[in-house]
Amino acid sequence: MFYLKLLPIILFPLLFWIIPNPEGVSPQTWHMVGIYLAMLCGLVLRPFTDAVIMLIILGIASVFISPNLLFAGFGSPMVWFIISAFIICKAFVITGLGKRIAYLLLRKYGKNTLTLGYLMMVTDTVLAPATGSNMSRSGGITYPIFRNIAEALGSTPESGSRRIGAYLTILMYVVSMGTSSLFLTGMATNSITVSLANEIMGVNLEWMVWFKAAIVPAGIILLTAPLILYKLYAPELKKIDNVAEIANQGLSELGPIKREEKLLMVFFALGVLGWMTGSLTGIAFIPVGLAFLACLLLFKVLSWNDVVSEKSAWQTFVWYGAFYGAAVALSKGGFYVYLVELIKNYLDLSQLSEFSALGVLVFISLAVRYFFVSNSAFVVSFYPVLFTLGMTTQAHPMYVALSLAFSAGYGALLTHYGNGAGVFTFSSGYVPQKTFWLLGTIMVIINVLVYFLIGIPYWKMIGI
């Protein structure tokens, strides 16, 4: 089985080295297509971990192709921004600020189960702008707190799961993907989508443009999700009596607010302000994020050991840096223009209305989600094709970028493995897989209806 997984990774570069390059595509670009497909197979088949297989491919390919071309992606500011997002998220865990915010909200507003659901949504929303790893945010900060509350109320995966724990678990996944869609910096995948949209379609999605586009449709989902799931998957426990005790105990364990927490709050506020005012100041969201991390290091909120210990950040740096570099090389080499002309011969969407074309693109993006176990890998490997296909339609490139960007978030709800937050919540054992998939699919349908029936008209109304 191991060698079968390696076979296509070896085969694609060889094929594209042997097969003559078509007219309009240089030999070097044609060879990079083989490397790109090898990387894609490596991410999907995973004979090694993502980072390791990328280093293997890059190392061997560098013997035949210029290393300057292969390793160009690692110099991209977007790649470094994604690392920053992961590490900033860790600051909320290390300092305890994420837990403190949740406990304070809980003590003041935790009256009943539905309110508790809304508190979980508010907590994740408050943290989302500055925590680019929704797995770390939801799985490492928000969900553990509310799971502890469920267990304290007698709801464990083994006994009384439907009492409250199951409801909070499935809601956490839905909320996590909602907050990930609300902010460009709410999930690392968003930055990948933005970079690909810019490279392939020439669409520049700024932080504030993303937020303006998301605030109504994503806001509607976040505001209604706790109530919808409360009706669809009603918890047995409706009122909560001892939530104040749980919150006070958690705050007591955290102790007085620390210097690092205060500094993190200041930089958090400045970071969000910087992202919101980017169109006025001319400072893009990437340098704001990098400066955010720089301040955390400068004022010793984080140490170098904290930075290097964030393994998920560096793993993402390696595999995404390699893949992004290959995608940029294909774009600059004119491969995507060639691909557009080729696709037109087999799948003609040019006669469809803008609304219908967007519907087809989103449907395709959702249909293939069952084959991907990583949200980021799905976007990196499949969105270049969808963006290229979108260029053949009458749909505005901005609407193509936004529709697919948001479907990358809520589409993960179709399965429990579509995003790290899904893996984390499902593995808690509170919700059976059949129920997890069913409720997730219902929420995806609701998302599609909201984004198409309300989101697109709203984008047109505000002039996006």
ZICORSUL-V697423 format. One record per pair of residues at least 4 apart in sequence whose ideal C-beta (glycine too) atoms are under 8 Angstrom apart, sorted by the first residue. I is the first residue (numbers start at 1). J is the second residue. D is the distance in whole Angstrom. If there is no record, write none. Layout:
BEGIN
{{I J D} {I J D}}
END
This chain:
BEGIN
{{1 5 7} {2 6 7} {2 47 6} {3 7 7} {5 9 7} {5 45 4} {5 46 7} {5 47 4} {6 10 6} {6 47 5} {7 11 6} {8 12 6} {8 37 8} {8 38 8} {8 41 4} {8 45 7} {9 38 5} {9 41 5} {9 42 5} {9 45 7} {9 47 7} {9 53 7} {9 57 7} {10 14 7} {10 38 8} {11 15 6} {12 16 6} {12 34 5} {12 35 8} {12 37 4} {12 38 5} {12 41 7} {13 17 6} {13 31 7} {13 34 4} {13 35 6} {13 37 8} {13 38 5} {13 61 7} {14 18 6} {14 34 7} {15 19 6} {15 34 6} {16 30 6} {16 31 6} {16 33 5} {16 34 3} {16 35 8} {16 37 8} {17 31 6} {17 34 6} {17 64 8} {19 30 8} {21 25 5} {21 26 7} {21 27 5} {21 29 7} {21 30 4} {22 30 7} {22 338 7} {24 334 6} {24 337 8} {24 338 5} {25 29 5} {25 30 5} {25 33 8} {25 333 7} {25 334 6} {25 335 6} {25 338 5} {26 30 7} {26 333 6} {26 334 8} {27 31 6} {28 32 7} {28 65 7} {28 66 8} {28 69 7} {28 333 7} {29 33 7} {29 329 7} {29 330 6} {29 333 3} {29 334 7} {29 335 5} {30 34 8} {30 335 8} {31 35 7} {31 64 7} {31 65 6} {32 36 6} {32 65 7} {32 69 7} {32 326 6} {32 329 5} {32 330 6} {32 333 7} {32 335 8} {33 37 6} {33 330 7} {33 335 6} {34 38 6} {35 39 6} {35 57 7} {35 61 5} {35 65 7} {35 70 7} {35 326 6} {36 40 6} {36 323 8} {36 326 4} {36 327 7} {36 330 6} {37 41 6} {38 42 6} {38 57 5} {38 61 8} {39 43 7} {39 53 8} {39 54 6} {39 57 6} {39 322 6} {39 323 5} {39 326 6} {40 44 6} {40 381 5} {41 45 5} {42 46 7} {42 47 7} {42 48 8} {42 50 7} {42 53 4} {42 54 7} {42 57 6} {43 50 6} {43 53 7} {43 319 7} {43 323 7} {43 374 7} {43 377 4} {43 380 7} {43 381 6} {44 371 8} {44 372 7} {44 377 7} {44 381 7} {46 50 7} {46 53 7} {47 53 6} {48 52 4} {48 53 4} {48 56 7} {49 53 7} {49 315 7} {50 54 6} {50 315 6} {50 318 8} {50 319 4} {50 374 8} {50 377 7} {51 55 6} {51 314 8} {51 315 4} {51 318 4} {51 319 5} {52 56 6} {53 57 6} {53 319 8} {54 58 6} {54 318 6} {54 319 5} {54 322 4} {54 323 7} {55 59 6} {55 318 6} {55 322 8} {56 60 6} {57 61 6} {57 322 7} {58 62 6} {58 70 5} {58 71 7} {58 322 6} {61 65 5} {61 70 6} {62 66 8} {62 67 4} {62 70 6} {62 71 8} {65 69 6} {65 70 6} {66 70 7} {67 71 5} {68 72 7} {69 325 8} {69 329 6} {70 322 8} {70 325 7} {70 326 8} {71 75 8} {71 321 8} {71 322 8} {71 325 6} {72 76 8} {72 325 5} {72 328 7} {72 329 7} {73 79 6} {73 320 8} {73 321 4} {73 322 6} {73 323 7} {73 324 4} {73 325 2} {73 326 7} {73 327 8} {73 328 6} {74 79 6} {74 317 7} {74 321 4} {74 322 8} {74 325 7} {75 79 8} {76 80 7} {76 195 7} {76 321 7} {76 324 6} {76 325 7} {76 328 8} {77 81 6} {77 286 5} {77 287 8} {77 290 7} {78 82 7} {78 191 6} {78 192 8} {78 194 8} {78 195 5} {78 286 6} {78 324 7} {79 83 7} {79 317 6} {79 320 6} {79 321 5} {79 324 6} {80 84 6} {80 286 8} {80 290 6} {80 317 8} {81 85 7} {81 191 6} {81 285 8} {81 286 4} {81 289 5} {81 290 6} {82 86 7} {82 132 7} {82 188 5} {82 191 5} {82 192 7} {82 313 8} {82 316 6} {82 317 7} {82 320 6} {83 87 6} {83 313 5} {83 314 7} {83 316 7} {83 317 5} {84 88 6} {84 132 8} {84 289 5} {84 290 5} {84 292 7} {84 293 4} {85 89 7} {85 131 7} {85 132 2} {85 133 6} {85 185 6} {85 188 6} {85 191 7} {85 289 6} {86 90 7} {86 132 6} {86 133 5} {86 136 7} {86 188 7} {86 310 6} {86 312 6} {86 313 3} {86 316 7} {87 91 7} {87 293 6} {87 296 8} {87 302 7} {87 306 7} {87 307 6} {87 310 5} {87 313 6} {88 92 8} {88 130 6} {88 131 7} {88 132 7} {88 271 8} {88 289 7} {88 292 6} {88 293 6} {88 296 7} {89 93 7} {89 130 8} {89 131 4} {89 132 6} {89 133 5} {89 136 4} {89 137 6} {89 140 8} {90 94 6} {90 136 7} {90 302 7} {90 306 6} {90 310 5} {91 95 6} {91 97 8} {91 264 6} {91 296 6} {91 301 6} {91 302 5} {91 306 8} {92 97 5} {92 98 4} {92 127 6} {92 130 8} {92 131 6} {92 137 7} {92 141 6} {92 264 7} {93 98 6} {93 136 7} {93 140 5} {93 141 6} {94 260 8} {94 302 7} {94 306 6} {95 258 7} {95 260 5} {95 261 5} {95 264 5} {95 301 7} {96 100 6} {96 254 5} {96 258 7} {96 261 7} {97 101 6} {97 261 5} {97 264 5} {97 265 7} {98 102 7} {98 127 6} {98 131 8} {98 137 8} {98 140 8} {98 141 4} {98 142 7} {99 103 6} {99 141 7} {99 145 6} {99 250 7} {99 254 6} {100 104 6} {100 251 7} {100 254 6} {100 257 7} {100 261 7} {101 105 7} {101 123 6} {101 126 6} {101 127 7} {102 106 6} {102 119 8} {102 123 5} {102 141 7} {102 142 6} {102 145 5} {102 146 8} {103 107 6} {103 145 7} {103 247 5} {103 250 4} {103 251 5} {103 254 7} {104 108 7} {104 247 8} {104 251 7} {105 109 6} {105 110 8} {105 119 5} {105 122 6} {105 123 6} {106 110 4} {106 116 8} {106 119 6} {106 145 8} {106 149 7} {106 243 6} {106 246 7} {106 247 4} {106 250 8} {107 243 8} {107 244 6} {107 247 4} {107 248 6} {107 251 7} {109 115 6} {109 118 8} {109 119 6} {110 115 6} {110 116 5} {110 119 6} {110 149 8} {110 240 6} {110 243 4} {110 244 7} {110 247 7} {111 115 5} {111 239 7} {111 240 7} {111 243 8} {112 116 7} {112 238 6} {112 239 5} {112 240 6} {113 117 7} {113 164 6} {113 167 7} {113 230 7} {113 235 5} {113 237 6} {113 238 6} {113 239 7} {113 240 7} {114 118 7} {114 226 6} {114 227 7} {114 230 5} {114 238 8} {115 119 6} {116 120 7} {116 146 7} {116 149 7} {116 164 8} {116 168 7} {116 240 7} {116 243 7} {117 121 7} {117 167 7} {117 168 7} {117 171 5} {117 226 4} {117 229 7} {117 230 6} {118 122 6} {118 226 5} {119 123 6} {120 124 6} {120 142 6} {120 143 8} {120 146 5} {120 168 6} {120 171 7} {120 172 6} {120 175 6} {120 226 8} {121 125 6} {121 171 8} {121 175 5} {121 178 8} {121 179 8} {121 222 6} {121 225 7} {121 226 6} {122 126 6} {123 127 7} {123 141 8} {123 142 5} {123 145 8} {124 128 6} {124 137 7} {124 138 6} {124 142 5} {124 172 8} {124 175 5} {124 176 6} {124 179 5} {125 175 8} {125 179 5} {125 182 7} {125 222 7} {127 131 5} {127 137 5} {127 141 6} {127 142 7} {128 134 8} {128 137 7} {128 179 4} {128 180 7} {128 182 6} {128 183 5} {128 185 8} {128 186 4} {129 183 5} {129 185 6} {129 186 7} {129 268 8} {129 271 7} {129 272 5} {129 275 7} {130 185 7} {130 268 5} {130 271 5} {130 272 7} {130 292 7} {131 136 7} {131 137 4} {131 141 8} {131 186 7} {132 185 5} {132 186 7} {132 187 7} {132 188 5} {132 191 7} {132 289 8} {133 137 6} {133 187 8} {133 188 6} {133 312 7} {133 313 8} {133 420 8} {134 138 5} {134 176 5} {134 177 8} {134 179 7} {134 180 5} {134 186 6} {134 187 5} {134 419 7} {134 420 7} {134 421 5} {135 139 5} {135 140 7} {135 312 8} {135 419 7} {135 420 3} {135 421 5} {135 423 8} {135 424 6} {136 140 5} {136 141 7} {136 312 7} {137 141 6} {137 142 6} {137 176 7} {137 179 8} {138 142 5} {138 143 5} {138 172 6} {138 173 8} {138 175 7} {138 176 4} {138 179 8} {138 421 5} {138 424 7} {138 425 8} {139 143 6} {139 144 8} {139 420 7} {139 421 6} {139 424 4} {139 425 7} {140 144 7} {141 145 7} {142 146 7} {142 172 7} {142 176 8} {143 147 6} {143 168 8} {143 169 8} {143 172 5} {143 424 7} {143 425 6} {143 428 8} {144 148 6} {145 149 7} {145 250 7} {146 150 7} {146 168 5} {146 172 7} {147 151 6} {147 165 7} {147 168 7} {147 169 7} {147 428 7} {148 152 6} {148 246 7} {148 250 8} {149 153 6} {149 164 8} {149 168 8} {149 243 7} {149 246 5} {150 155 4} {150 156 8} {150 163 8} {150 164 5} {150 165 4} {150 168 6} {150 430 8} {151 155 7} {151 156 5} {151 165 7} {152 242 7} {152 246 5} {153 163 7} {153 164 6} {153 237 6} {153 240 7} {153 242 8} {154 159 8} {154 160 5} {154 163 6} {155 159 8} {155 160 5} {155 161 6} {155 162 8} {155 163 4} {155 164 5} {155 165 4} {155 166 8} {155 237 7} {156 160 6} {156 161 7} {156 165 7} {157 161 6} {157 165 7} {157 428 6} {157 429 3} {157 430 5} {158 429 8} {160 165 7} {160 236 8} {161 165 5} {161 166 5} {161 429 8} {161 430 5} {161 431 8} {162 166 5} {162 167 8} {162 235 7} {162 236 5} {163 235 6} {163 236 5} {163 237 5} {164 168 6} {164 235 5} {164 236 7} {164 237 5} {165 169 6} {165 428 8} {165 430 5} {166 170 7} {166 233 7} {166 235 7} {166 430 4} {166 431 5} {167 171 6} {167 229 6} {167 230 7} {167 233 6} {167 234 7} {167 235 4} {168 172 6} {168 235 8} {168 430 8} {169 173 7} {169 425 5} {169 426 8} {169 428 6} {169 430 4} {169 431 5} {170 174 7} {170 229 6} {170 233 6} {170 425 7} {170 430 8} {170 431 5} {170 435 8} {170 436 7} {170 439 5} {170 440 8} {171 175 6} {171 225 7} {171 226 6} {171 229 5} {172 176 6} {172 421 7} {172 425 5} {173 177 7} {173 413 7} {173 416 8} {173 419 8} {173 421 6} {173 422 5} {173 425 5} {173 426 8} {173 436 8} {173 440 7} {174 178 6} {174 221 8} {174 225 5} {174 229 7} {174 413 6} {174 439 8} {174 440 8} {174 443 5} {175 179 6} {175 222 7} {175 225 6} {175 226 8} {176 180 6} {176 419 8} {176 421 4} {176 425 8} {177 181 7} {177 409 5} {177 410 5} {177 412 6} {177 413 6} {177 419 7} {177 421 7} {178 182 6} {178 218 6} {178 221 5} {178 222 4} {178 225 6} {178 409 8} {178 410 7} {179 183 7} {179 186 5} {179 218 8} {179 222 7} {180 186 4} {180 187 4} {180 189 8} {180 190 7} {180 409 5} {180 419 8} {181 186 7} {181 187 8} {181 190 8} {181 214 6} {181 218 5} {181 221 8} {181 405 8} {181 406 5} {181 409 4} {181 410 6} {182 186 6} {182 211 7} {182 214 5} {182 215 7} {182 218 4} {182 219 7} {182 222 7} {183 190 8} {183 207 8} {183 210 7} {183 211 6} {183 214 7} {184 190 5} {184 191 7} {184 194 7} {184 205 7} {184 207 5} {184 210 4} {184 211 7} {184 275 8} {184 285 6} {185 190 7} {185 191 8} {185 207 7} {185 275 7} {185 285 7} {185 289 7} {186 190 7} {187 375 8} {187 409 7} {188 192 7} {188 316 6} {188 376 6} {189 193 6} {189 375 5} {189 376 5} {189 379 5} {189 408 6} {189 409 7} {190 194 6} {190 210 7} {190 405 7} {190 408 8} {190 409 8} {191 195 6} {192 196 6} {192 320 7} {192 324 8} {192 376 6} {192 379 5} {192 380 6} {193 197 6} {193 379 5} {193 383 6} {193 401 7} {193 404 7} {193 405 5} {193 408 6} {194 198 6} {194 205 5} {194 210 8} {194 401 8} {194 405 7} {195 199 6} {195 324 7} {196 200 6} {196 327 7} {196 379 7} {196 380 7} {196 383 5} {196 384 6} {196 387 6} {197 201 5} {197 203 4} {197 205 6} {197 383 8} {197 387 6} {197 397 8} {197 400 8} {197 401 4} {197 405 7} {198 202 7} {198 203 6} {198 204 6} {198 205 7} {199 327 6} {199 328 6} {199 331 5} {200 327 8} {200 331 6} {200 336 5} {200 384 6} {200 387 4} {200 388 6} {200 391 8} {201 387 5} {201 390 7} {201 391 6} {201 397 4} {201 400 7} {201 401 6} {202 397 7} {203 397 5} {203 398 6} {203 400 8} {203 401 4} {205 209 6} {205 210 6} {205 398 8} {205 401 6} {205 402 8} {205 405 7} {206 210 7} {206 278 6} {206 279 6} {206 284 7} {206 285 7} {207 211 6} {207 275 4} {207 276 7} {207 278 6} {207 284 8} {207 285 4} {207 288 8} {208 212 6} {208 275 7} {208 276 6} {208 277 8} {208 278 6} {208 279 5} {209 213 6} {209 279 8} {209 464 7} {210 214 6} {210 402 8} {210 405 8} {211 215 6} {211 275 8} {211 276 7} {212 462 6} {212 464 7} {213 402 5} {213 455 8} {213 459 6} {213 464 6} {214 218 4} {214 219 8} {214 406 7} {215 219 5} {216 220 6} {216 454 6} {216 455 7} {216 458 5} {217 221 7} {217 406 7} {217 447 8} {217 450 5} {217 451 5} {217 454 6} {217 455 4} {217 458 7} {218 222 6} {218 406 7} {219 223 6} {220 224 6} {220 450 5} {220 454 7} {221 225 6} {221 410 7} {221 443 8} {221 446 7} {221 447 6} {221 450 6} {224 228 5} {225 229 6} {225 443 7} {226 230 6} {227 231 7} {228 232 6} {228 443 8} {228 446 7} {229 233 5} {229 439 7} {229 443 8} {230 234 6} {230 235 7} {232 439 6} {232 442 7} {233 435 7} {233 439 6} {242 246 6} {243 247 6} {244 248 6} {245 249 6} {246 250 7} {247 251 6} {248 252 6} {249 253 7} {250 254 7} {257 261 5} {257 262 6} {258 262 7} {259 263 6} {260 264 6} {260 300 8} {260 301 5} {261 265 6} {262 266 7} {263 267 6} {263 295 8} {263 296 8} {263 299 5} {263 301 5} {264 268 6} {264 296 7} {264 301 6} {265 269 6} {266 270 6} {267 271 6} {267 292 6} {267 295 5} {267 296 6} {267 301 8} {268 272 7} {269 273 6} {270 274 6} {270 292 8} {270 295 8} {271 275 7} {271 288 6} {271 289 7} {271 291 8} {271 292 4} {272 276 6} {273 277 6} {274 278 7} {274 281 7} {274 283 6} {274 285 8} {274 288 4} {274 291 7} {274 292 8} {275 285 5} {275 288 6} {275 289 8} {277 281 5} {278 282 7} {278 283 6} {278 284 6} {278 285 6} {278 288 7} {283 287 6} {283 288 6} {284 288 7} {285 289 6} {286 290 6} {287 291 6} {288 292 6} {289 293 7} {290 294 6} {291 295 6} {292 296 7} {293 297 7} {293 302 8} {294 298 6} {295 299 6} {295 301 8} {296 301 4} {296 302 5} {297 301 8} {297 302 6} {297 303 8} {297 304 8} {297 307 7} {302 306 4} {302 307 6} {303 307 7} {304 308 6} {305 309 6} {306 310 7} {308 314 8} {310 314 7} {311 315 6} {312 316 6} {313 317 6} {314 318 7} {315 319 7} {316 320 5} {316 376 7} {317 321 6} {318 322 7} {319 323 6} {320 324 6} {320 376 7} {320 380 7} {321 325 6} {322 326 7} {323 327 6} {323 380 5} {323 381 8} {324 328 6} {324 380 7} {325 329 6} {326 330 7} {327 331 6} {327 380 7} {327 384 6} {328 332 6} {329 333 6} {330 335 4} {330 336 6} {330 384 8} {331 335 7} {331 336 6} {334 338 6} {335 339 6} {336 340 7} {336 384 7} {336 387 8} {336 388 5} {337 341 7} {338 342 6} {339 343 6} {339 385 8} {339 388 5} {340 344 7} {340 388 5} {340 389 8} {340 391 5} {340 392 6} {341 345 8} {342 346 7} {343 347 6} {343 388 7} {343 389 6} {343 392 6} {344 348 6} {344 350 7} {344 392 5} {347 389 7} {347 392 8} {348 392 7} {349 357 5} {349 360 6} {349 389 7} {349 392 6} {349 393 5} {350 392 6} {350 393 6} {350 394 7} {352 356 4} {352 357 4} {352 360 7} {352 393 6} {352 394 7} {353 357 7} {353 394 7} {354 358 6} {354 393 7} {354 394 5} {354 395 4} {354 396 7} {354 399 7} {355 359 6} {355 452 7} {355 456 7} {356 360 7} {357 361 6} {357 390 7} {357 393 4} {357 394 6} {357 395 5} {358 362 6} {358 393 8} {358 395 5} {358 399 6} {358 400 7} {358 403 5} {358 452 8} {358 456 7} {359 363 6} {359 452 7} {360 364 6} {361 365 6} {361 386 6} {361 389 7} {361 390 6} {361 393 8} {361 395 8} {361 400 7} {361 403 7} {361 404 6} {362 366 6} {362 403 6} {362 404 7} {362 407 5} {362 448 7} {362 452 8} {363 367 6} {364 368 7} {364 386 7} {364 389 8} {365 369 7} {365 382 7} {365 383 8} {365 386 6} {365 404 6} {365 407 5} {365 408 7} {365 411 6} {366 407 6} {366 411 5} {366 414 7} {366 444 7} {366 448 8} {368 372 7} {368 378 8} {368 382 6} {369 378 7} {369 411 5} {369 412 7} {369 414 5} {369 415 7} {369 418 6} {370 414 7} {370 415 6} {372 377 6} {372 378 4} {372 381 8} {372 382 8} {372 418 7} {373 377 8} {373 417 5} {373 418 8} {374 378 6} {375 379 7} {375 408 7} {375 412 5} {375 418 6} {375 419 5} {375 420 8} {376 380 6} {377 381 6} {378 382 6} {378 383 8} {378 408 7} {378 418 8} {379 383 5} {379 408 5} {382 386 6} {383 387 6} {383 404 6} {383 408 8} {384 388 6} {385 389 6} {386 390 6} {386 400 8} {386 404 6} {387 391 7} {387 400 7} {387 401 7} {387 404 7} {388 392 8} {389 393 7} {390 395 6} {390 397 7} {390 400 4} {390 404 8} {391 397 7} {391 400 8} {393 400 7} {395 399 5} {395 400 5} {396 400 7} {397 401 6} {398 402 6} {398 464 6} {399 403 6} {399 456 7} {399 459 7} {400 404 6} {401 405 6} {402 406 6} {402 459 7} {402 464 7} {403 407 6} {403 451 7} {403 456 8} {404 408 6} {405 409 8} {406 410 7} {406 447 8} {406 451 6} {406 455 8} {407 411 5} {407 447 8} {407 448 8} {407 451 8} {408 412 8} {410 443 7} {410 444 6} {410 447 4} {410 448 8} {410 451 8} {411 418 7} {411 444 6} {412 418 3} {412 419 4} {412 421 8} {412 422 6} {413 418 7} {413 422 7} {413 440 4} {413 441 7} {413 443 5} {413 444 5} {413 447 8} {414 418 6} {414 437 7} {414 440 6} {414 441 6} {414 444 6} {415 422 7} {415 437 6} {415 440 7} {416 422 5} {416 423 7} {416 425 8} {416 426 4} {416 433 6} {416 436 5} {416 437 7} {416 440 8} {417 422 6} {417 423 6} {417 426 8} {418 422 5} {419 423 7} {420 424 6} {421 425 6} {422 426 6} {422 440 8} {423 427 6} {424 428 7} {425 430 8} {425 431 8} {426 431 7} {426 433 7} {426 436 6} {431 435 5} {431 436 5} {431 439 8} {432 436 7} {433 437 6} {434 438 6} {435 439 6} {436 440 6} {437 441 6} {438 442 7} {439 443 6} {440 444 6} {441 445 7} {442 446 7} {443 447 6} {444 448 6} {445 449 7} {446 450 6} {447 451 6} {448 452 6} {449 453 5} {450 454 5} {450 455 6} {451 455 4} {451 456 7} {452 456 6} {453 457 7} {454 458 6} {455 459 6} {456 460 7} {457 461 6} {458 462 7} {459 464 4} {460 464 8}}
END
